[in-house]
Amino acid sequence: MSEPGSNNVLPAFRTPGEDMVPFLGAMTPAQRLAKGLEMHDLARCLVASGVRARHPDWDHARVRAEVCRIMTADDKD
């Protein structure tokens, strides 16, 4: 596992940078929720792309199961 602050792994949770605070503060709660869901969908797509790249022989169901496993894993070794 990488050291905290390492460029190898993004932290699971991060405080928004000062440049993001005005942007987020101007959004309604519904807009912030929509943006969070959009980012989650993007993360899921990126994980799926990585799984497909590592396992091109896997079918859709197996890729989907692996994406679910990765996205819900407690430990991110």
SULFEN-V954112 format. One record per residue. N is the residue number from 1. PHI is phi in whole degrees, -180 to 180 (NA if undefined). PSI is psi as a letter, one per 20 degrees, with the letter a starting at -180 (NA if undefined). Layout:
n,phi,psi
N,PHI,PSI
N,PHI,PSI
//
This chain:
n,phi,psi
1,NA,q
2,-78,q
3,-69,q
4,-56,p
5,85,i
6,-67,q
7,-82,i
8,-75,h
9,-136,p
10,-77,q
11,-66,q
12,-64,h
13,-131,p
14,-142,p
15,-73,p
16,-60,q
17,-67,q
18,-57,h
19,-71,h
20,-90,h
21,-59,g
22,-62,h
23,-63,g
24,-68,h
25,-67,h
26,-81,i
27,-85,q
28,-75,r
29,-55,h
30,-65,h
31,-68,g
32,-65,g
33,-63,g
34,-60,g
35,-66,g
36,-63,g
37,-66,h
38,-62,g
39,-67,h
40,-64,g
41,-61,g
42,-63,g
43,-60,g
44,-63,g
45,-64,g
46,-66,g
47,-63,g
48,-61,g
49,-62,g
50,-65,g
51,-64,g
52,-63,h
53,-67,h
54,-79,h
55,-136,m
56,-64,i
57,-85,i
58,-75,q
59,-82,r
60,-57,g
61,-63,g
62,-70,g
63,-61,g
64,-61,g
65,-63,g
66,-68,h
67,-61,g
68,-61,g
69,-62,g
70,-65,g
71,-71,h
72,-110,j
73,-66,p
74,-74,h
75,-109,p
76,-107,l
77,-61,NA
//
